[in-house]
């Protein structure tokens, strides 16, 4: 991943140099963001997490894989989930993979996205674009990356098929996956709106880690990548059913 390749694939984004000052700024900005998200999620809305002990227990590296319903899913979910552990170790503040065109519109927004550990991907550039290779490298280096296996937001809230790209990232980095399913976020920020709504119910459930050793014995091919992605989506579908079961028991 040399500089020449970087220039060919993403014209305006450069990998930030994660110096001590960069990491310090990351923690400060993430802390302020977490405070705002906490107010939104737990004061202005009714949010409940299930099985967060998995995040407290599991060691990096891994892919944190969730369904995708709003432009800010990772911010809404990750701030409350990872912040405490991230304060103890920078690698537990997850990297995110937002779409370049939506989130790198000006210098201030680009700075913010970089400082909260975003690796922008470009729609239509494929699974081997430069930033996707950066994701693989960050996983190999021992970090956590939040990825949406569906590749795009669900407009209805129903789960979409998984894309092969996440499977390739996992195959090449040989990491485990911690799956997550959430409901209600799309009611806070429906498609087409820019200001969050209040008084909504949000539920998030974390699954046990998924390992892919058997898949890593397969050839490094689209078939293997898609099989990995399908397995992740099966786990997310299971979490959806589990969440409904837990909510029914709680409300009985």
MOZI-V641697 format. One record per run of one state. SS is the DSSP state (H for helix, E for strand, L for the rest). FROM is the first residue (numbers start at 1). TO is the last residue. Records with the same first field share a line. If there is no record, write none. Layout:
BEGIN
SS->FROM-TO + FROM-TO
END
This chain:
BEGIN
L->1-2 + 10-19 + 44-45 + 51-52 + 58-61 + 67-72 + 89-89 + 93-94 + 97-98 + 104-106 + 116-117 + 119-120 + 122-129 + 141-143 + 148-163 + 174-175 + 184-184 + 189-200 + 211-212 + 217-221 + 252-252
H->3-9 + 20-43 + 53-57 + 73-88 + 90-92 + 100-103 + 107-115 + 130-140 + 164-173 + 185-188 + 213-216 + 222-251
E->46-50 + 62-66 + 95-96 + 99-99 + 118-118 + 121-121 + 144-147 + 176-183 + 201-210
END
